[in-house]
Amino acid sequence: MTQHKTDDPGQNEFLIRNGQSPSRTMLKTTKTLKAGDGALHVVKYNISGEYCLSGGQNREVTLWNPTSGSKIKTYEGHGWEVLDISISPDNARFASVGGDKAVYAPPLLNFRF
């Protein structure tokens, strides 16, 4: 499963596509997820591809189930937009960094990907 920039679905949306190549002929859009207000800067999948996290101009990190298209949880903590996200290899934690130069690594409170 890959995430690709779309022709123009809106700056705050991303498409979930199945396929092996970024070629348009090899990909099929399976879901479009609306991530909130403002531009979306980053989408990262957990190691199995079962869940993903997104972040952007709205200063939030959102946990998604891309298969169902459902938003699981939203994390707030950045003073500026979210620029990057990293997920630990064991899927127990994530960290995000924003334009405020802060790293945000909230506890997941027994939630595991």
C-alpha positions in Angstrom: 0.0 0.0 0.0 1.4 3.4 -1.0 0.5 7.0 -0.5 0.9 9.3 -3.5 0.2 13.0 -4.1 -2.9 13.4 -6.1 -3.6 15.6 -9.1 -5.6 18.0 -6.9 -7.8 16.3 -4.3 -7.3 19.3 -1.9 -4.3 20.2 0.2 -5.7 18.4 3.2 -6.6 15.1 1.6 -4.6 12.0 0.7 -5.3 9.0 -1.3 -4.7 5.4 -0.2 -3.7 3.4 -3.3 -2.9 -0.2 -3.9 -0.2 -1.1 -6.4 3.5 -1.8 -6.9 4.5 1.2 -9.0 3.9 5.0 -8.9 2.7 4.7 -12.5 -0.9 5.8 -12.8 -1.8 2.7 -14.8 -0.7 0.4 -12.0 -2.5 2.1 -9.1 -6.1 2.1 -8.0 -7.5 4.6 -5.5 -9.1 2.8 -2.6 -9.8 5.5 -0.1 -9.5 9.3 0.2 -9.0 10.5 3.8 -9.7 14.1 4.8 -7.2 15.2 7.3 -8.5 18.5 8.5 -7.9 22.2 7.9 -4.8 23.4 6.0 -2.1 21.6 4.0 -1.1 18.0 4.8 2.7 17.7 5.2 3.4 14.1 6.1 1.8 10.6 6.1 3.6 7.6 7.6 2.5 4.0 7.8 3.3 1.6 10.6 5.6 -1.3 9.7 2.7 -3.6 8.7 0.8 -0.9 6.8 -2.2 -1.5 9.0 -2.4 2.0 10.4 -1.0 5.4 9.4 -0.3 8.8 11.0 -0.7 12.2 9.3 0.3 15.7 10.2 0.2 19.1 8.7 -0.7 22.7 9.0 -3.5 22.1 11.5 -0.8 21.3 14.1 -2.3 17.9 14.9 -1.1 14.3 14.4 -4.0 12.0 13.4 -4.0 8.2 13.7 -5.9 6.5 10.9 -7.2 3.1 9.9 -6.6 3.5 6.2 -8.6 0.3 5.3 -11.8 1.6 6.8 -11.0 5.2 6.3 -11.7 5.9 10.0 -10.0 8.4 12.2 -8.9 6.7 15.4 -7.4 9.4 17.5 -6.0 13.0 17.2 -3.0 14.2 19.1 -2.5 17.9 19.8 0.7 19.5 21.1 2.5 21.5 18.5 2.5 25.2 18.4 3.2 25.2 14.6 2.5 22.9 11.8 3.7 19.2 11.9 6.6 18.6 9.5 7.6 15.0 10.1 6.5 11.8 12.0 8.5 8.7 12.9 7.0 5.5 14.2 9.1 3.1 16.4 9.8 -0.3 14.9 7.8 -2.1 17.6 4.8 0.3 16.8 4.6 1.2 20.5 5.4 4.9 20.1 5.6 7.7 17.6 7.4 11.1 17.6 6.5 14.2 15.6 8.5 17.4 14.9 7.0 20.7 14.0 7.8 24.2 12.8 8.0 25.2 16.5 11.2 23.0 16.6 9.7 20.8 19.2 9.6 17.0 19.3 6.3 15.7 20.5 6.2 12.0 21.7 3.0 11.4 23.6 2.3 8.3 25.6 0.0 5.9 23.7 -1.6 4.5 27.0 -1.8 0.8 26.1 -2.7 1.5 22.5 -0.5 -0.4 20.0 -0.7 -0.3 16.3 
